[in-house]
Amino acid sequence: MGGTVKRMVYHDCMAGKKCRNASDFAHLIQARDTSIIIEELLVNDIKNAEKELISLFDNVKCVPNIQKVHSMNVIDLDVIEYKTYSNSTEKKTFHF
């Protein structure tokens, strides 16, 4: 989808329209008759989201050896059961 949007803006620029920043880019796509929905993300929006995500991820517990986990089932709120492979018989339970 990103390539399609960039190509559309490129065609607008080749037709003489100006695209100097993200706001211009978003407005060019919004002005077209397309089903593509695009919105400009402002720097303040990103900074506010970053603050919220930092506080969220500061409280996350990591599943041990998550890179080796292939199969996971939710057992209860804050409880998962995981296996190295989906057909493994050995299961481990993790409590968050």
C-alpha positions as CSV (number, residue, x, y, z in Angstrom):
1,M,0.0,0.0,0.0
2,G,2.9,2.4,0.8
3,G,4.3,2.1,-2.7
4,T,0.9,2.9,-4.2
5,V,0.5,6.0,-2.1
6,K,4.0,7.2,-2.9
7,R,3.4,6.6,-6.6
8,M,0.2,8.6,-6.5
9,V,1.9,11.5,-4.9
10,Y,4.8,11.2,-7.4
11,H,2.3,11.5,-10.2
12,D,0.8,14.6,-8.6
13,C,4.3,16.1,-8.3
14,M,5.0,15.3,-12.0
15,A,1.8,17.2,-12.8
16,G,3.1,20.3,-11.0
17,K,1.7,19.9,-7.5
18,K,4.0,20.6,-4.6
19,C,4.9,18.2,-1.8
20,R,7.4,19.7,0.6
21,N,6.5,17.9,3.8
22,A,4.3,15.3,5.5
23,S,1.3,17.6,5.6
24,D,1.5,18.3,1.8
25,F,1.8,14.5,1.3
26,A,-1.3,13.7,3.4
27,H,-3.3,16.5,1.7
28,L,-2.4,15.3,-1.8
29,I,-3.7,11.8,-1.0
30,Q,-6.8,13.1,0.8
31,A,-7.7,15.2,-2.2
32,R,-7.8,12.1,-4.5
33,D,-10.9,10.0,-5.0
34,T,-9.6,6.9,-3.3
35,S,-10.5,4.5,-0.5
36,I,-7.1,4.9,1.0
37,I,-7.2,6.6,4.4
38,I,-4.2,8.6,5.4
39,E,-3.5,10.9,8.3
40,E,-0.6,13.0,9.2
41,L,1.1,12.0,12.5
42,L,2.4,15.1,14.3
43,V,5.6,15.1,16.3
44,N,3.6,15.8,19.5
45,D,1.4,12.7,18.9
46,I,4.4,10.5,18.6
47,K,6.0,11.9,21.7
48,N,2.7,11.4,23.7
49,A,2.4,7.9,22.5
50,E,6.0,7.2,23.4
51,K,5.4,8.3,27.0
52,E,2.5,6.0,27.3
53,L,4.3,3.1,25.8
54,I,7.4,3.6,28.0
55,S,5.2,3.3,31.1
56,L,3.4,0.3,29.7
57,F,6.6,-1.6,28.7
58,D,8.3,-0.8,32.0
59,N,5.9,-3.1,33.6
60,V,6.1,-6.0,31.2
61,K,7.3,-9.4,32.3
62,C,9.2,-11.4,29.7
63,V,8.5,-15.0,29.0
64,P,11.8,-16.9,29.4
65,N,13.4,-18.0,26.1
66,I,10.6,-16.5,24.1
67,Q,12.7,-16.8,20.9
68,K,12.4,-20.6,21.2
69,V,8.6,-20.6,21.9
70,H,6.5,-22.0,19.0
71,S,3.2,-22.7,20.6
72,M,1.4,-20.7,23.3
73,N,-2.1,-21.0,24.9
74,V,-3.8,-18.6,27.3
75,I,-4.9,-20.5,30.3
76,D,-6.3,-17.7,32.5
77,L,-5.8,-14.0,33.1
78,D,-2.0,-13.5,33.4
79,V,-1.3,-17.2,32.9
80,I,0.0,-18.9,29.7
81,E,1.1,-22.4,28.8
82,Y,3.9,-22.7,26.2
83,K,5.8,-25.3,24.3
84,T,9.0,-25.3,22.2
85,Y,7.0,-26.9,19.3
86,S,3.3,-27.2,18.7
87,N,3.5,-31.0,18.8
88,S,5.8,-31.1,21.9
89,T,4.6,-33.0,25.0
90,E,6.6,-30.9,27.4
91,K,4.6,-27.8,28.5
92,K,5.6,-24.9,30.7
93,T,3.3,-22.6,32.5
94,F,4.2,-18.9,33.0
95,H,2.4,-16.5,35.5
96,F,2.7,-12.8,34.8
